[in-house]
Amino acid sequence: MTYISAKPARQDAESLPANDNQPATLADLSFLDVINDEDEVADIARRAERLGHATLIAMAAGLAALPLLYLMLA
């Protein structure tokens, strides 16, 4: 007995006609591959914290030096 279905049977990628709109293999588009591992995230956080500290020190030095420069030039 032959099984009859309303859906056509799935074809392998090799048996499909050539079409640029359909890749020969299914693309793996998992977002889990994009997520960095914990070591990379920790390294990025350390660098961001160091940059924040350096920026804070530079701003404090600038805010302290600017009034002194004004008083010396006045």
N, C-alpha and C positions, 0 to 999 in steps of 0.2 A: 504494500500500500504506500502511496506517495503522500507525503505531508504537504499540504497546501497552506500557505500563509499569505496574509495581505502585505506583509513586509518582505521586501527582497532580502535575500541572504547577503550578509556583509562580505565585501570583497577584500582580498588582500591588497596591500599597496602596490604590489607588482602587477596585479591584474587590472588596476584602474587605468583609464585612458590618461594620456599626458595632458596635464592642465597646470598652469603656473599658479592658479589660485588655490590649489590643494596640494600641500607638500606630500612627498612620498612617504614620509614618516610623521607620526604625530608629534607635535612640538610639546616638550615638557615645560609648561609655564608655571611651575610651582613657585610661590613667593618664598617658600622656606629656604630655597637655595640662595636667595639674596641676603638673608639675615646673617649678620656677622656672628662669629662665635664669641664666647664670653671674654677671651683674652684680648681680642681686637677691640671690643667695646670698652673694656677696662683701660686699654692703652689710649683710646680716644678721650676717655673721661679724664685720665691723668694729664694729657697734653692740654686739654681745655682748662683744667684747673690751674695749671702752671701759667698759661697765657692770661687767665683772669687775674692771678696774683701779680704778674708783671705789669699788667695794665693798671691795676689799682695803685701800685707803687709809683708808676710813671705819672698818673693823674695827681697823686698826693704831692709828688715833687714839683710838678708844674704849678699846682695851686699854692704851694709855699714859696716858690721862686718868683712868681709873677708879681706879688705885692712888693717883694724886696727889690725887684728890678724897677718897678714904678717909683719907689722911694729913692733909689739911687739916681734915677734920671730926672727926678723932679727938682 
